[in-house]
Structures are given as C-alpha cells and as structure tokens.
Amino acid sequence: MLLSPSPQDSATLHGNVEGRRFQVLVLCTGNSARSILAEALFNELGGDLFRAWSAGSHPTGRVNPFALELLEQEGFDCSGFRSKSWDEFTGAPHLDFVVTVCGNAAAENCPSFAGEFQRIHWGLPDPAELTADPAAARQAFRQCFDTLRARIIALLELPEEQRSKSALTQQMRALAA
C-alpha cells in the first residue's frame, strides 16, 4: 500500500533512470514531524509522479509520536520512518526539488545537493511545539497533515501536459502563498 523508506531508498536516490519520478527531498530542522508527514504524503499520494525522502539539518533522532500516531490512523506503514541528517543526501546525483517546511531550514545553507533542483518553501507552523497539550498537538498535526495533503493533491490534479519540472515548480510556489 504505502511506499515506506527503506535501506534500498539510498540506491534508488543514487540512480538516475530515464522515465523516473521527480525526486523530492523535504527538509526541516529536526526531521521529526512536518518533513516526515510530507515524505509520507508525497510517496503515498504522488507515488507515480514523485519519490520523496525527508531529512533535517539537526535531526532529533526520533520521529514525533504524534506524527506516527496520525500516519498510522491514516493507514500508513510507519515502520521505516526515521529522523535523519540531510548529510545522507549530499552524494545523491540528482534531486529535482528540495522543499523546506520550516523557516529555520529555509534560512540555513543547505549542503551541496546534486542536480539542478528547485528550492521550494512550504512553511508551516511546527506542531511538535504543542506536545505538552496532547489535544492541541493532535489538532496541530492534523492541520499540518491536511495542508500538505491538499498541496500535493493540487499538484497531482494538474493535467499531464502541465507536469513538467518548470510547471510543477510554479505550482509548488503558488501553493505556498
């Protein structure tokens, strides 16, 4: 059902096969919440068009339990998600999009990722800041998830002829506004 991250993902990312899907790296500082949700949604909803990974500049080392709870409720296989450093992706020969989902990651100098990627900023409030209040946290995670899902669905609703890298870039930037 769901494409989960696995050790083979690195090999997939490092390959550059013609007819491939657009390669997306979603970045956030901690890689524990927003970027994990975006990775899951890009792969589940957009699996024919996108292949996504997530990473952080300062990964927390664990995925936020509220993110995992929500993904499990939505039917995602969460067994392979992990908080990881963006340094794992510096040797990848090709990325199409680097999407930041937090202001801190957007302002940081990224490592040298290969490829002529487009940098997109989809800034969202950090739901992990509300973990002291479980009801508020669940609501914040749901809102973040729903926003990301709506944006990805909007990309997938583009007609085939508008699914070029430049058209997707324009649409991704428009969705951020």
Sequence and secondary structure as in RCSB ss.txt:
>XXXX:A:sequence
MLLSPSPQDSATLHGNVEGRRFQVLVLCTGNSARSILAEALFNELGGDLFRAWSAGSHPTGRVNPFALELLEQEG
FDCSGFRSKSWDEFTGAPHLDFVVTVCGNAAAENCPSFAGEFQRIHWGLPDPAELTADPAAARQAFRQCFDTLRA
RIIALLELPEEQRSKSALTQQMRALAA
>XXXX:A:secstr
      THHHHHHH   TT  EEEEEEESSSSSHHHHHHHHHHHHSTTTEEEEEEESS  SS  HHHHHHHHHTT
   TT    BGGGGTT S  SEEEE SHHHHHS      S  EEEE     GGGGTTSHHHHHHHHHHHHHHHHH
HHHHHHTS GGG SHHHHHHHHHHHH 
